[in-house]
Amino acid sequence: MTLAVPRPPFASVLVALFVLLLLIVVIAIGVGSVSIPPLRVARLLLAAMDSPWSGREADPELVILMALRVPRVLVAALVGAALAVAGAQMQGLFQNPMASPDVIGTSTGAALGAVLAIVLGLAQVHMAWLPAMACLGAATSLAIVYALTTRRGRTPVAMLLLAGVALNALLGAVIAFIISLARVPYEVAQEVVFWLMGGLEDRTWTHVWLAAPLVAVGLAAAIALARDLDLFSTGEDAASTLGLDVERAKQRVLAVTALLAGTAVAVCGVISFVGLIVPHAVRLLVGPSHRRLIPTVAIAGAIFVVAADLVARTVLAPVEIRLGIVTGICGAPFFLWQLGRYRREVGA
C-alpha cells in the first residue's frame, strides 16, 4: 500500500511560486554582457516605477535594463504563462496527459499562420496580423486534431500522438514549401527558419504590449472555464447530466487554447514542451482542480521560460542558444518518460 503524500496549502504554493518568479526575473534582468547585481536591478526597477522611463536617462544601466532586458524577460514570462495554461487546458479537455500545444500540432499550426503573415507582407502592414494569423492557424489545427481523434468523448493517447505527428509533419512540409519558393526573399526565409526554432532576442516593448492584453484575456477566460474542465474529468455524459453544454464548452476551451498558443508563437516562435512539463509538475503540488491549477500553472510556466531563456543566453555566452532548443532538451526526455509511464499503466 502506498501512502499519499500530503500537498502543501494552495496559498503557500502560490506565494512561493510568485516569490520565485520575482527572484528569477530580477536575476535574468541583471545577467548579460553588462552584469548588474540583483539588488541594483531591484533599485533601478523601483526607481523606474516611481518616475516614468523616457529613454533619455543618463544612467546607462537603467537604459540597458529598460530598453533591452526588461522587455525580453516580460515576453518570456507572458509566453511561459500562455503555453503552460494552454497545455493544462488541452490535458483537461482531452483527459489526456500527453496533450500539449507542440505535441499535437497546435504550435505548428500557429507557426504556419504566422509564416503566412510574414511572407505575404501582412505583418509589415500592421503587426496585429501576426497574432491574428497565428491564432487562426492554432484554432484550425486544434479543430482538425479534435475531429480526427475524439470519439464519444474519449481521446486515446495513441490516436492523439499519431494525429499530432502526422499534422506536425504536414504543416512543417507546408512551411518548408512556402519558404523555399523562389519569390520569397532569402532574408525573409532565413528569418522564418530562425523564428521557427523559437527565440526571444530583440524583443521590444512593442512585443510586450502586443502579447500582454491577449494573454491576460486568455488567462481570465481559462480561469472562468475551470469549472467546465473539472466537469470534463467526470466524462461527457456525466458532465451533460450536471448541466454542462458539452459542445459549447469544448468550443470555448479550444478558442481560449488557440488564443494563448497563437499569441505565444506570434511573439517568440515555436517553443516546445512547456505545455507538457509544467502542468504535470504543478498538478503534483495543487491537485487536479483547475480552479487551483490554472493560476498556479501560469506562474510556473513564466518561471520555466524565463529560466530557460536565461540558460539560453548564458550557457555558451557570448553565443546565444535558441530558446526552443533549450526547452526541447528539457522536454524530450520528460515526454519519453511520460510515454513509458503511460505504457506501464496500460499494460498493468
C-alpha positions in Angstrom: 0.0 0.0 0.0 1.3 3.4 -1.0 0.9 6.4 1.3 -0.4 9.6 -0.2 2.0 12.5 0.2 0.1 15.5 1.7 0.0 18.5 -0.5 1.1 21.9 0.8 -1.6 24.6 1.3 -2.6 26.2 -2.0 -2.0 29.7 -0.8 1.6 28.7 0.3 2.3 27.2 -3.1 1.0 30.3 -4.9 3.0 32.7 -2.8 6.2 30.6 -3.0 6.0 30.4 -6.8 5.3 34.2 -7.1 8.3 35.0 -4.9 10.4 32.6 -7.0 9.1 34.3 -10.2 10.2 37.7 -8.9 13.6 36.4 -8.0 14.3 34.7 -11.3 13.0 37.8 -13.2 15.4 40.1 -11.2 18.3 37.6 -11.8 17.5 37.3 -15.5 17.3 41.1 -16.0 20.7 41.5 -14.4 22.6 38.9 -16.4 24.2 39.8 -19.7 27.3 41.3 -21.3 27.0 44.1 -18.7 26.3 42.3 -15.4 24.2 44.1 -12.9 23.8 42.8 -9.3 20.2 41.8 -8.2 19.9 44.4 -5.5 21.0 47.1 -8.0 18.4 45.7 -10.5 15.7 46.0 -7.9 16.6 49.6 -7.0 16.7 50.6 -10.7 13.3 49.0 -11.3 11.8 50.7 -8.3 13.2 54.0 -9.5 11.8 53.4 -13.0 8.4 52.7 -11.4 8.5 55.9 -9.4 9.2 58.1 -12.4 8.2 57.1 -15.9 11.2 56.0 -18.0 11.7 58.1 -21.2 14.8 56.5 -22.6 16.8 59.8 -22.1 18.2 59.0 -18.6 21.9 59.4 -18.1 22.3 56.1 -16.2 23.5 53.6 -18.8 22.4 50.7 -16.6 18.9 51.9 -16.5 18.9 52.3 -20.3 20.2 48.7 -20.7 17.5 47.3 -18.4 14.5 49.2 -19.7 15.4 49.2 -23.4 16.8 45.6 -23.8 16.4 43.3 -20.9 13.1 44.0 -19.2 11.0 43.6 -22.4 12.7 40.3 -23.2 12.1 38.9 -19.7 8.5 40.1 -19.7 7.8 38.5 -23.1 9.4 35.3 -21.8 7.1 35.3 -18.7 4.0 36.0 -20.9 4.9 33.2 -23.3 5.6 30.7 -20.5 2.2 31.5 -18.8 0.3 31.3 -22.1 1.8 27.9 -23.2 1.5 26.3 -19.7 -2.1 27.3 -19.4 -2.8 26.2 -22.9 -1.3 22.8 -22.1 -3.3 22.5 -18.9 -6.5 23.2 -20.8 -5.7 20.7 -23.5 -5.0 18.0 -21.0 -8.2 18.8 -19.1 -10.3 18.8 -22.3 -8.8 15.7 -23.9 -8.4 14.0 -20.5 -5.0 13.0 -21.8 -1.7 13.5 -20.1 0.2 13.7 -23.4 -1.7 16.7 -24.8 0.2 19.9 -25.3 0.3 22.6 -28.0 3.5 21.5 -29.6 2.9 17.7 -29.4 -0.4 17.7 -31.2 0.4 20.3 -33.8 -1.2 23.4 -32.4 2.1 25.3 -32.2 3.0 24.3 -35.7 -0.4 25.4 -36.9 0.1 28.8 -35.3 3.6 28.9 -36.9 2.1 28.3 -40.3 -0.4 31.2 -39.8 2.4 33.5 -38.6 4.7 32.4 -41.5 1.9 33.3 -44.0 1.5 36.7 -42.3 5.3 37.3 -42.7 5.7 36.0 -46.2 2.5 37.7 -47.6 3.6 41.0 -46.1 0.7 41.3 -43.7 2.9 41.7 -40.7 4.5 44.7 -42.3 1.1 46.3 -43.0 0.2 46.0 -39.3 1.8 44.0 -36.5 -1.6 42.8 -35.3 -1.8 40.5 -38.4 0.9 38.2 -36.8 -1.0 37.1 -33.7 -4.3 37.1 -35.6 -3.0 34.7 -38.3 -1.1 32.6 -35.6 -4.3 32.2 -33.5 -6.3 31.3 -36.6 -3.7 28.6 -37.5 -3.7 27.3 -34.0 -7.5 27.1 -33.9 -7.6 25.3 -37.2 -5.0 22.7 -36.2 -6.8 22.1 -32.9 -10.1 21.6 -34.6 -8.5 19.1 -37.0 -6.9 17.0 -34.2 -10.0 17.0 -32.2 -12.2 15.9 -35.1 -9.7 13.1 -36.0 -9.1 11.6 -32.6 -12.1 12.1 -30.3 -14.9 9.6 -30.4 -17.7 9.6 -27.9 -15.9 11.9 -25.6 -12.7 9.8 -25.5 -9.3 10.7 -27.0 -6.9 7.7 -27.0 -3.3 8.5 -26.4 -2.1 6.6 -29.4 -4.6 8.3 -31.7 -3.7 11.7 -30.3 0.1 11.2 -30.7 -0.3 9.7 -34.3 -2.5 12.6 -35.3 0.0 15.1 -33.8 2.9 13.5 -35.6 1.1 13.5 -38.9 -0.2 17.0 -38.5 3.2 18.4 -37.4 4.8 16.7 -40.5 2.2 18.0 -42.9 2.3 21.6 -41.5 6.1 21.5 -41.4 6.2 20.5 -45.0 3.8 23.3 -46.0 6.0 25.8 -44.1 9.1 24.5 -45.8 7.4 24.7 -49.2 6.4 28.3 -48.6 9.9 29.5 -47.5 11.6 27.5 -50.4 9.6 29.4 -53.1 11.9 31.4 -55.3 9.9 34.6 -54.9 10.4 34.6 -51.1 13.4 36.8 -50.3 16.4 35.0 -48.8 16.4 37.3 -45.7 12.7 36.6 -45.1 13.2 32.9 -45.4 16.2 32.9 -43.1 14.2 35.0 -40.5 11.4 32.5 -40.6 13.7 29.5 -40.2 15.3 31.0 -37.1 12.0 32.2 -35.8 10.6 28.6 -36.1 13.3 27.5 -33.7 11.9 29.8 -31.0 13.8 32.7 -29.5 13.5 36.0 -27.6 16.3 38.1 -28.9 15.5 41.6 -30.0 12.1 41.6 -28.2 10.9 45.1 -27.5 8.2 46.9 -25.7 6.1 46.5 -28.8 6.0 42.8 -28.3 5.1 43.2 -24.7 2.1 45.5 -25.5 1.1 43.1 -28.3 1.2 40.0 -26.1 0.1 41.2 -22.7 -3.6 42.0 -23.4 -4.1 38.8 -25.4 -2.5 36.7 -22.7 -4.4 38.5 -20.0 -7.7 37.8 -21.8 -6.8 34.2 -22.3 -5.8 33.6 -18.7 -9.0 35.3 -17.4 -11.1 33.1 -19.8 -9.2 30.0 -18.8 -9.9 30.7 -15.1 -13.6 31.3 -15.9 -13.7 27.9 -17.7 -12.1 26.0 -14.8 -15.4 24.5 -13.7 -16.1 23.2 -17.2 -12.7 21.5 -17.3 -13.4 19.9 -13.9 -16.7 18.6 -15.2 -15.0 17.1 -18.2 -13.0 14.8 -15.8 -16.2 13.1 -14.9 -16.9 12.1 -18.6 -19.0 13.9 -21.1 -22.2 12.1 -20.2 -21.9 12.9 -16.5 -20.9 16.5 -17.3 -24.0 16.9 -19.5 -26.2 15.5 -16.7 -24.7 18.1 -14.4 -25.9 20.8 -16.7 -22.8 21.5 -18.9 -23.4 22.2 -22.5 -20.6 20.0 -23.6 -20.2 21.1 -27.2 -20.2 24.8 -26.4 -17.8 24.2 -23.5 -15.4 22.4 -25.9 -15.6 25.3 -28.4 -14.9 27.8 -25.7 -11.9 25.8 -24.3 -10.5 25.3 -27.8 -10.9 29.0 -28.6 -9.0 30.1 -25.5 -6.3 27.5 -26.1 -5.8 28.7 -29.6 -5.6 32.3 -28.4 -2.9 31.5 -25.9 -0.9 29.2 -28.1 -1.2 31.5 -31.1 -0.1 34.6 -29.2 2.9 32.8 -27.7 4.0 31.6 -31.2 3.4 35.1 -32.7 5.9 36.8 -30.4 8.7 34.2 -30.0 8.3 31.4 -32.5 7.8 27.7 -31.6 8.7 26.8 -28.0 8.4 23.1 -27.3 7.2 21.1 -24.3 6.3 24.0 -21.9 2.6 23.0 -22.1 3.5 19.3 -21.3 6.1 19.7 -18.5 4.6 22.5 -16.4 1.0 21.2 -15.9 2.3 17.8 -14.7 4.7 19.3 -12.2 2.1 21.7 -10.8 -0.6 19.1 -10.6 1.5 17.2 -8.1 1.5 20.3 -5.9 -2.0 21.6 -6.1 -4.1 18.6 -7.4 -6.3 18.3 -10.4 -8.8 21.1 -9.7 -8.5 23.6 -12.5 -9.6 26.5 -10.2 -6.2 26.0 -8.5 -4.3 24.5 -11.4 -4.8 27.4 -13.9 -3.3 30.3 -11.9 -0.6 28.2 -10.5 0.4 26.8 -13.9 0.6 30.4 -15.3 3.1 31.4 -12.7 5.1 28.2 -13.0 5.1 28.5 -16.8 6.5 32.0 -16.6 9.3 30.8 -14.2 10.2 27.9 -16.6 10.5 30.0 -19.7 12.4 32.9 -18.0 14.8 30.4 -16.5 15.2 28.5 -19.9 15.9 31.8 -21.7 18.5 32.7 -19.0 20.2 29.4 -19.8 20.0 30.0 -23.5 21.7 33.4 -23.1 24.5 32.3 -20.6 25.5 28.7 -21.1 27.6 29.3 -24.1 28.0 33.1 -23.8 28.6 35.2 -25.9 26.9 32.7 -28.3 23.2 32.5 -27.7 21.3 29.2 -28.0 17.8 29.3 -29.4 15.2 29.1 -26.6 13.3 26.3 -28.5 16.5 24.2 -28.3 16.8 24.5 -24.6 13.1 23.7 -23.9 13.4 20.8 -26.3 16.4 19.3 -24.5 14.5 19.6 -21.2 11.2 18.4 -22.6 12.0 15.4 -24.8 13.3 13.1 -22.0 10.3 14.1 -19.9 8.0 13.2 -22.8 9.6 9.8 -23.3 9.4 9.1 -19.6 5.8 10.1 -19.5 5.1 7.9 -22.5 6.8 4.9 -20.9 4.8 5.5 -17.7 1.6 5.5 -19.6 2.5 2.2 -21.3 3.2 0.6 -18.0 -0.1 1.8 -16.6 -2.0 0.4 -19.6 0.0 -2.8 -19.5 -0.9 -3.2 -15.9 
